[in-house]
Amino acid sequence: MYNCVKSSLPPATSFFAKKRAFDLEKLNPISFRRYTLLRRMSWVFLSIITLGIVNLLGYWFPTIRFIISGKRCTESTEFNPSHVKYRDEQGEIVVEQLFYNIEDQNFFLNHRFRKYFYNSETNEFLLEVYDYFTSDTPTSLDEGLSPSLRKMHALYFGTNSFHLQPPGFLRMLITEILTPFYVFQILACVLWAVDEYLFYACCILLLALFSVGTAMYSEFSLHKKLKDLISPCPDVEILSKKQWAQVAADEIVAGDVVRLSKGTVPADIIIMRGSLVVNEAVLTGEGFPIRKVYKKDNPTRIFAGTDILTLSDDFLGIVERTGFRTMKGRMLLTLRFQSITNKRFFNESLKFFIGLGLIAIAGAVVAYSLLDGLSPVVLFIRCADLFTIVMPPSLPSVLTVGTSIAISRLKKKGVLVLRPSKLNETGFVSSIFFDKTGTLTEDELKFSGWSVGGISSADFSNIPHNMRVISGLCHSLYSLDGTLGGDFIDIKMFEKSGFRLLGSEGSQELYDTVKKEKFITLRNFDFTSENARHLGVFYNVTKRMVVIVLKGAPERLAEVICERSIPVSFEEYLTTHSFHSRVLGAATASFHVENIDDAWEYVDIPREELEAKCHFAGFMLFANALKPSSMNTVIQLKRHGFVPSMITGDAAATAVTTAVSLGMIERGKLFCSRLEPDNKVLFYNMKAPSEVIEWGDVIDAGHNCVITGNCVDFANESIMRYSRVFARCSPEQKQAIVMRHRECCFVGDGANDCLALNAASIGISVSQVDSSAAATFTTTGSDPQSVLTILREGQCSLVTSIAAFKFLILYSLFQFMTVCFSYYRNELCTNFMFLFVDLGLAIPISLISNYTHPSDHLSDDRPPSSLLSKSIFLSLFGHALIAVGSMTFAYFSVSKEVALTTAFYHCCFMCWALALALNHSQSFRKPFYTNDSLVFLMIIELVMICLLVFNVFTDANILFKLSILDMSEKLLLCVTAFVASVLMIVFERVVVQKVHKNSL
């Protein structure tokens, strides 16, 4: 009963499951366990005695709770699991409760609003999909589904609900707070409050609240956008037991026979009778409505979320997919469960924190042995302090502030950031893929001429009669309220042809005003990206003839039409015209019949036979102008080491012409891919097709090459990365190309680019259609030059985040060394010392540094691709070594009475020098002196440090409990700090930068 046309998976073992197969969407279980009462009680007991620590660990690492609370279930034992562990689409470990369906005798789980049923044969959880055409008991169009079947279909194929309930405020707050970094911040603040370091604790809490608030605001904004994408649907009429009943749109199920009205389509529906006009811009971004009709041998579908503009009275459809199984539902789930956190940056930061934690443990052991005469509680606080000192709790908040500032800058430049967590990832990008039409070129194509038998002309009035007839008949145009609707090219060609539509229900009848002839539509095969051609069959009432017209990609036409009609110079003409224009091929055939009844017999002829009867008529030529800024965008990207490439649905020659015009590829030999019968990919010379070579020869000789969509799945990885032009690509093939390139960016206009925009590391949509919600960035204009702005801002944000990361870790290490020196002589740093360094120096610098703007031009360099890169490790180790060495020298070069004061002053100088070193002028950001606030702050901080050193404010010295240094000690301190500062600046600007460039 429940079959899926695509599945080749073996069925499940239960009786009911044998009647159905599964969609390719699946979840792979890792292990099964059954939660028992005794094990649950053990978990509760452990949580109580550890004051909730075990419960928190179970929240972070679900496997811990899964193992402790459950008993392992295997096929060899009694298989009655209550929970399952698996990896989700993002590779995260998930533990989910299992449910058992008695009727089916099978387990299922709820994952992201959809049910997945267990297949014991393949050990997979698979998503049920209803398929009318392969079902054992297809829905009767005369009776519909019975109530019992409707209930069963709702269970297995899901309801038609698109309801995405946002988590409550309290739940969202707890979810954000219970991340490792924020838990550490809370514990640190509690410790500081106990240690009477309340003011700084409050400041860190405020920063944390800002960071949490920003994350929650992004989450609420996402839910608001998702809500805006869900349009209310009108009620639907369903057929059940031969009776029509009106129900709410969310009550329909897969398999229902339905009648619709104007408005939003409630589900993915197969047209079984009649026709309609729909606007699919919400999914594809196409700027014009599409007319869809019932086709017996080629099912036509309409999709949830699209708008019905008009439909015939006899329309009838069968619901195929509902709710989150529809195309619209999948898009919503993709947006809803996008990664909130930059996992790469987060995981690498966590590794650093673990390393710092080990340093803190070693420091705590040393402190325990050095500190004498303290009570156990005070001793514990002093040792625990070392963890909060060496592991900067302010890091997550500072990084969040930096991202927010960068987002606000982009917003002022007309760029909306839909996925803030991916902003820093823009700095990793090296390959940029562009869609062609609507992105690099203007949306509208203009008729530039025709070519028949080697004769070409730009004047449509001189076009041969059969080409004019093809222009008037071969299209999917319709008349809606007296306005012509459909593809822009078809409309322009139709208006030139002298034909007009009769009636308002679509192109059922047409009239040739030039020859005074009437045509009746017998059959239409609309253009699809898979077929790349349009076929129409018409009856000429005036001449009593059947006319077959065919229009589409020339190379596809050559494969199906009468071979004898193809001129010898076909390839030569096609190549020549393609280098200047977008080319469509045209073919036609006509047959005399006695009457219209004889004409209707052609309706039953298979499409392949109809196409084989057609004779080649000629080429139609169209021009597609480049956008004014496209060339400069590509030139700038190439100049600065990026790899711009193009993915388009156009012919290879057309794509190459655009690529050469933009400078993506150089002029020279051009080779295009060709798929052999054995799925081997070869390359032929586009100007001398007899010259055929393999992919290795293309790379070795440095030739330009084009890979066509049908070769994408079979092309070698090396040639895929070598090629700069991909032609004749469907939306799915665009997605496949992007997924085969790591750390790449895809730029599209939203039309048919939704899959690629979502699959790329960074997606940039230069349009405002709903499908652009899958992108990382959306621009308010259609100018491709916004890519340069986004890349500059992304690189600036990344290096600023890395600089803040290094600064906060190093300043924490400087403080840690100061405290260790104080413990060495059984002394303690005062809270005002910490407060001055934390709130007077470090936090203000790390926040104000974010206001340094990105460079005006892209850089030839690249930021570090990882926090674990050599240059970052070298920078941290080198600065720490310089600071510790100079601090040790200064500490032991003065008297014991002023040693701690000297270490404190030196720590202040090192923090200031470190800020100067890490904010030096570099290619990704403007010079630090362009940040007026930062310059002013640095001057103020240096003055404050000098005033403290030279005892200008005696009250401050008393408050800080600082000793007074004599002049020789002051000079020693200043000289040591100056030398260390110079070393740090030179080390960062020369040594670290050189190591980084060598590692690129």
C-alpha positions, 0 to 999 in steps of 0.5 A: 500500500505504501510504496515509494518510487525511488526506493530500492531498500529491502522492506522491514520485517513486520507484516504491515511494513512489507507493504511499503518502501521508503524515501532515501531520507534516512537516519542511521542508529548507533545503538539502542537502549531500554530505560529501566526504573532502576537505572533511572533512579541511579541517574537521579541519585548521581544528579543529587549527590553531584549537585546537578553536575552529572545532569549538566554533563548529560545535557552536553553529552547525551551519550552519558545519560543514554548509557547510565539510564538504559540497558543495551538492546541488540537483535540477539537479546529481547529487542524492546528499546525505549531510546535510540542514539543516532547522528543527525544531519549536522553530525551531532549525537542525538538521543531520542525516545522511541515509540511502538506502533501496535498495528505495524509492529514497528518502532518509530521516532519523531525527528524534526517534526517528521516520523521515521520508521525503523527498518530492521533489514537495513538497520535504518530509520526511514521517512515514509513517502506516499506514491500514488503511481506505485501504490498497491491500492491507489486512491480512487478518483471517484471515491477518495479515501475512507476515514480509516485510510485517512487516519492511517495515512496521517500516521505514516505520511504525516499531517499537513501542519506547518506549525513551527512553535517557537520555544518559550522565553524561559526555555530559550533562555535556559538553552542559551545559558546551559552552554559550557562557556556561559556555565563557566561565566556563571560559576566565575561570577558566583566565585567572584561575588563570594570573593568580594569582586562583585563589581567585575562580576556584575560587568561580566554578567551584563556582557553575558546577558547582552550575548545571550540576548543577542542570540535569543533575538536572532532566534526570535527573528528567525521564527518571525521570518519563518512565520512570515513564510507560511501563508494561510491556505483556504479551505479544501474540498476532499472526496471521501466515500464518494462525498465531497466535504470541505475541511481546513487545509491542515486536515488533508492527508497524503492520498486525498482527492482534492478540489482547490480554489484560488490562493495558497496551495496547501500541499504538494499535489499531483494534477489529475484533471484540468489546469491552473496558473501558479506563481512559484516565486516563493520556491524558485524565485521565477518572476513569472507565473506558470501554467500547469495542465494534466498530463497522462504520461508525465505527472504535473505537480504543484507545490505547497506555498505557491499561489494559484492565480486561476484554475479550471472548473474541472480541476482535480488533484491528489495530495502527494506530500504534506506538511514538512515532507513538501518542498516548502516544508523542507525549506522551512526545516533547513532554516529552522535547524540551521546551525546556531553556533559556529561549530568550527570556532566553538570546537577549537575554542573549547580545545584551547580552554581545555589546555588553559584548564590544565595550566590552571590545574598546575597553577592550583597545585603550586598555589596549594603548596605555596600559600600558608596560614589560610583557612581551607575555604579561602585556600579553595577560593584562591586556587579556584580563582586561578581557573577564572583568571587563566580562562577568560570568561568574557571571551564569548560575550566579546566575540558576540559583540564583535559579530553584532557590530559587523552585522550592523555595518553590513546592514548599513551597506544594504546586506542582511545577515540571515545566519550570523554564526556564519559571518566569520566563515566568510573569511575562510572562503577562497572559491566563488561560484556565480549563477549567470542569468540575473546575477552576472547578467541582466534578467531580461533576454532580448531577441537579437536575430534568427539563423536558418541555413547559414542565413542570419538576420536581426530583423524579425519581420524577415523571419521564415514562416515556419519559424514565425509559427513556432514562435507563435505556438511553442510556449506555455503562455496564458491570458489572465484578466486580459494580460499575457502571462508566462516566460518573458522570452516567450511573451516577446516572441509571441508578440512579434509573431502576429499570433494571439490567444483566444479566450481567457482560460489559457492557450487552448485556441490561437489565431494567426493574424498574418495568415488568418488561420486558427489553431487548436491546442491538442497537446503540450509538453512544457519546458523542464530543466531535465528535458530542456525543450518544449513540444506542442501539437496543434490542429490548424483548423483553416488548413486541416493540418496537424502542426508539431512545434519543438523549441529548446536547447539545440543540442537536445533537439539534435538528439531527438528530431529527424536526423536527416533534417540536421544540416552538416554545418549544425555544430559549426553554426551553433558554436559560432552563434553561441559565442555571441548569443544565447541560442534556442533551436527550433523544429517543426512538422505538419501533416494533412488530416481530414478532420479534427477527429483524425487530429486527436489521434496524435494525442496518443502518440508518444512524445518520442515519436512526435519529436522524431517526426520534426525537422530542424527549422533554424536557430533563434538568437537572444542577447543577455547583457552583463551587469555594469559591475560584473566585470569589475567584481570578477577582476577584483576577485582574481586580482586578490587570489580568489577563484571565481567560477560560473554555474549556469543552465545555458549552453557551454558556448554561451557560458564560455563567451560570458566567462571570457568577457568577464575574464574568468578564463583566458582566451585559448583552446576551449574544451567541453566535457562529453559523457561516453556510454560507459560514463567516462568523461572526455573533453572535445575541442569546441572549435574542432570537435574531432580533437578529443582528449582526457581530463589529465591532458586538459590540466597538463596543457593548461587548456580552458574547459567547461563541464556540463551538468550531465558529467558532474556526477562522473567527473574526476575531483581534480578536473572539477576543481580545475574547471571555471565554467559549468554549463547546462546545469539543473538546480540539483547539479548546481548543488552537487557542484557546490558540495564538491568544493570545500569553503566555497561561496555561491552567489545567485539571484534566488531563481532555481538557486535555493539548493546551491545557496543552502549547500554552499559554505556561504550563500549570497542571494542578490534578490529578495525572493522568499527562496533567498531565505536559504542564503547566508546573506541577502542584498537589498539590490542586485549588484554582484559587487556586494560580494566584495563588501561581504568578503571584506567584512567577513575577513575583517570580522574573522581577524578581529575575532582571532585578535580578540581571542588571542588578546583575551587569552594572553592577558589572562595568562599575564594576570595568571603569571602575576598571581603566581608571582604573588603566591610565590612570596605568599602575597595576594593581589587586591581586587582593585588590581584585577579590576583595573586590568580587567575593566580599565584595560582589557575589556574596553580594548577588546570591545572598542577594537571591533569598531575598526572598519574593514579595508577598502580593498580585498587582500591578497593574503588569507586569514588563518583558517583555524585557531589551531594554525601555526601562526596563532600558536606561534603568536600565543607562545611568543608573546607569552614567552616575551611577557613572562621573561620580561616580567620574571626579570623585573620581578627578581630585579627589585626588592621583595617589598615592591616585587608584586607592585612591579609585576602588576605594573609590568602586567599592565604595560604588557596588556597595553603593548599586546593591544598595540601589537594585535591591532596593527595595520594589516591588509584585512582591516584599516590601520588602528589609528583610523579607529578614533575611539581605540586611539583615544582609549589607548592614550588614556590607558597609557597615561593612567598606567604611567600616573600609577607608576610615578605615584601621581595619585597617592590615593589610588596607590593606597586603594590598590595597596601598591608599594612605592618604587624608587626612581631606579626601580621605575626606570628599570620597569619602564625600560623592561616594559618598553623593550618587551613592548617593542619585541612583541610588536616586531614579533607580531608584525614580522615573525608571525606574519611571515610564518602565516604567509609561508603557511598559505 
